[in-house]
Amino acid sequence: MTVPKHAAEPPGWPPDRRPLAALGVATVLGVVSLLWVISTGAREEPPPAAFVPPPSRTAPGERPSGPPPAAKVVLTAPGTGERLRDDRDFTVRGTAAGLLDDLRIFIHAEDRDLHYLADYRAEEIPSNGPWTIRSTGIGEDWGGDGDTYLLQAVLADRTCRRTLNGLDLGNDHYPAFRTLPPGCRITAQTRIVED
């Protein structure tokens, strides 16, 4: 028995358009799936894992190698906006927690974009608790009344100490750096004003 041609084909799109319809459906499904993955991925991304350093294997009294621990240094004096006489020593005070490196004082002259070493030497200060460092002051020839500077507490690791040790300090001599030497890292700063 012969089946008429119109009865053998299921109803729907003509045979020459079926591949186009399938491609269209696949494209729509792909776009919807991609948008769903993007939207759920942005909401459900887990927070980054905290870095936990491996236990130290250094001998007692030896400084560990690798990245330094996060020391916390706070400047308590001079206060922000405090006016300081040029060419006069002043006292810098603060507190420290977890301090392993030397702490040095710099004064950044923003108009010249220079960092001046502004202490006499690396002081013995506690790794935890209050500290005091005597600063050589603002240079007499740096600017004029009302000029502002950044007073910076700088952590000095071994590399930084090699650069700073032995520099001629005092007697109006302020070693200047366009950028802080390698291994020197600003840990706290405050703005002071020349009086």
KAZIUR-V335551 format. One record per residue. N is the residue number from 0. RES is the residue in one small letter. SS is DSSP state (~ for helix, > for strand, _ for the rest). PSI is psi in degrees with one decimal (NA if undefined). Layout:
n=N res=RES ss=SS psi=PSI
n=N res=RES ss=SS psi=PSI
//
This chain:
n=0 res=m ss=_ psi=135.6
n=1 res=t ss=_ psi=135.4
n=2 res=v ss=_ psi=131.9
n=3 res=p ss=_ psi=148.6
n=4 res=k ss=~ psi=-42.5
n=5 res=h ss=~ psi=-23.7
n=6 res=a ss=~ psi=-21.7
n=7 res=a ss=~ psi=-27.1
n=8 res=e ss=_ psi=134.5
n=9 res=p ss=_ psi=155.2
n=10 res=p ss=_ psi=155.7
n=11 res=g ss=_ psi=-150.2
n=12 res=w ss=_ psi=150.2
n=13 res=p ss=_ psi=150.8
n=14 res=p ss=~ psi=-32.6
n=15 res=d ss=~ psi=-11.4
n=16 res=r ss=~ psi=-4.8
n=17 res=r ss=~ psi=-41.0
n=18 res=p ss=~ psi=-36.0
n=19 res=l ss=~ psi=-40.0
n=20 res=a ss=~ psi=-42.1
n=21 res=a ss=~ psi=-41.7
n=22 res=l ss=~ psi=-40.7
n=23 res=g ss=~ psi=-44.6
n=24 res=v ss=~ psi=-43.4
n=25 res=a ss=~ psi=-39.3
n=26 res=t ss=~ psi=-46.7
n=27 res=v ss=~ psi=-45.8
n=28 res=l ss=~ psi=-40.1
n=29 res=g ss=~ psi=-43.9
n=30 res=v ss=~ psi=-43.9
n=31 res=v ss=~ psi=-44.1
n=32 res=s ss=~ psi=-43.3
n=33 res=l ss=~ psi=-44.5
n=34 res=l ss=~ psi=-38.0
n=35 res=w ss=~ psi=-43.6
n=36 res=v ss=~ psi=-43.3
n=37 res=i ss=~ psi=-45.9
n=38 res=s ss=~ psi=-39.5
n=39 res=t ss=~ psi=-31.6
n=40 res=g ss=~ psi=-36.8
n=41 res=a ss=~ psi=-32.9
n=42 res=r ss=~ psi=-31.2
n=43 res=e ss=_ psi=15.6
n=44 res=e ss=_ psi=127.7
n=45 res=p ss=_ psi=151.4
n=46 res=p ss=_ psi=151.2
n=47 res=p ss=_ psi=144.5
n=48 res=a ss=_ psi=142.3
n=49 res=a ss=_ psi=141.1
n=50 res=f ss=_ psi=125.8
n=51 res=v ss=_ psi=112.5
n=52 res=p ss=_ psi=151.0
n=53 res=p ss=_ psi=158.8
n=54 res=p ss=_ psi=147.0
n=55 res=s ss=_ psi=141.8
n=56 res=r ss=_ psi=33.0
n=57 res=t ss=_ psi=152.9
n=58 res=a ss=_ psi=155.5
n=59 res=p ss=_ psi=134.7
n=60 res=g ss=_ psi=-11.0
n=61 res=e ss=_ psi=140.6
n=62 res=r ss=_ psi=134.1
n=63 res=p ss=_ psi=151.6
n=64 res=s ss=_ psi=174.2
n=65 res=g ss=_ psi=-171.6
n=66 res=p ss=_ psi=139.1
n=67 res=p ss=_ psi=148.8
n=68 res=p ss=_ psi=161.5
n=69 res=a ss=_ psi=95.6
n=70 res=a ss=_ psi=146.7
n=71 res=k ss=> psi=121.6
n=72 res=v ss=> psi=133.0
n=73 res=v ss=> psi=133.5
n=74 res=l ss=> psi=127.5
n=75 res=t ss=> psi=-22.1
n=76 res=a ss=> psi=139.5
n=77 res=p ss=_ psi=159.0
n=78 res=g ss=_ psi=162.7
n=79 res=t ss=_ psi=129.0
n=80 res=g ss=_ psi=2.5
n=81 res=e ss=_ psi=137.3
n=82 res=r ss=> psi=130.1
n=83 res=l ss=> psi=135.7
n=84 res=r ss=_ psi=138.0
n=85 res=d ss=> psi=151.4
n=86 res=d ss=_ psi=29.0
n=87 res=r ss=_ psi=131.6
n=88 res=d ss=_ psi=150.1
n=89 res=f ss=> psi=164.7
n=90 res=t ss=> psi=131.6
n=91 res=v ss=> psi=129.8
n=92 res=r ss=> psi=155.3
n=93 res=g ss=> psi=-169.5
n=94 res=t ss=> psi=155.3
n=95 res=a ss=> psi=152.7
n=96 res=a ss=> psi=125.2
n=97 res=g ss=_ psi=29.2
n=98 res=l ss=_ psi=121.6
n=99 res=l ss=_ psi=-28.4
n=100 res=d ss=_ psi=168.5
n=101 res=d ss=> psi=153.0
n=102 res=l ss=> psi=122.9
n=103 res=r ss=> psi=158.9
n=104 res=i ss=> psi=129.4
n=105 res=f ss=> psi=153.1
n=106 res=i ss=> psi=122.0
n=107 res=h ss=> psi=113.5
n=108 res=a ss=> psi=105.6
n=109 res=e ss=_ psi=-36.3
n=110 res=d ss=_ psi=-30.5
n=111 res=r ss=_ psi=-13.6
n=112 res=d ss=_ psi=50.5
n=113 res=l ss=> psi=142.7
n=114 res=h ss=> psi=117.8
n=115 res=y ss=> psi=128.7
n=116 res=l ss=> psi=123.2
n=117 res=a ss=_ psi=35.2
n=118 res=d ss=> psi=173.1
n=119 res=y ss=_ psi=-25.9
n=120 res=r ss=_ psi=170.5
n=121 res=a ss=_ psi=122.9
n=122 res=e ss=_ psi=151.1
n=123 res=e ss=_ psi=108.7
n=124 res=i ss=_ psi=152.3
n=125 res=p ss=_ psi=149.6
n=126 res=s ss=_ psi=-20.2
n=127 res=n ss=_ psi=127.3
n=128 res=g ss=> psi=-170.6
n=129 res=p ss=> psi=151.4
n=130 res=w ss=> psi=160.3
n=131 res=t ss=> psi=135.0
n=132 res=i ss=> psi=134.4
n=133 res=r ss=> psi=126.8
n=134 res=s ss=> psi=148.6
n=135 res=t ss=_ psi=-6.8
n=136 res=g ss=_ psi=179.2
n=137 res=i ss=> psi=131.5
n=138 res=g ss=_ psi=138.1
n=139 res=e ss=_ psi=-31.9
n=140 res=d ss=_ psi=11.9
n=141 res=w ss=_ psi=-34.9
n=142 res=g ss=_ psi=-141.5
n=143 res=g ss=_ psi=178.8
n=144 res=d ss=_ psi=135.8
n=145 res=g ss=_ psi=-10.3
n=146 res=d ss=_ psi=145.2
n=147 res=t ss=> psi=150.7
n=148 res=y ss=> psi=158.5
n=149 res=l ss=> psi=119.1
n=150 res=l ss=> psi=121.5
n=151 res=q ss=> psi=129.3
n=152 res=a ss=> psi=122.2
n=153 res=v ss=> psi=128.0
n=154 res=l ss=> psi=130.3
n=155 res=a ss=> psi=107.0
n=156 res=d ss=_ psi=-172.7
n=157 res=r ss=~ psi=-42.4
n=158 res=t ss=~ psi=-44.4
n=159 res=c ss=~ psi=-43.2
n=160 res=r ss=~ psi=-37.6
n=161 res=r ss=~ psi=-36.7
n=162 res=t ss=~ psi=-41.6
n=163 res=l ss=~ psi=-31.7
n=164 res=n ss=_ psi=135.7
n=165 res=g ss=_ psi=-0.5
n=166 res=l ss=_ psi=145.6
n=167 res=d ss=_ psi=116.7
n=168 res=l ss=_ psi=158.1
n=169 res=g ss=> psi=179.6
n=170 res=n ss=_ psi=46.7
n=171 res=d ss=_ psi=25.8
n=172 res=h ss=> psi=117.8
n=173 res=y ss=_ psi=101.9
n=174 res=p ss=_ psi=132.9
n=175 res=a ss=> psi=144.9
n=176 res=f ss=> psi=134.6
n=177 res=r ss=_ psi=-40.9
n=178 res=t ss=_ psi=156.0
n=179 res=l ss=_ psi=141.8
n=180 res=p ss=_ psi=156.2
n=181 res=p ss=_ psi=139.5
n=182 res=g ss=_ psi=-3.1
n=183 res=c ss=> psi=127.2
n=184 res=r ss=> psi=124.8
n=185 res=i ss=> psi=128.3
n=186 res=t ss=> psi=-21.3
n=187 res=a ss=> psi=151.3
n=188 res=q ss=> psi=158.2
n=189 res=t ss=> psi=153.0
n=190 res=r ss=> psi=130.2
n=191 res=i ss=> psi=162.8
n=192 res=v ss=> psi=135.4
n=193 res=e ss=> psi=132.7
n=194 res=d ss=_ psi=NA
//
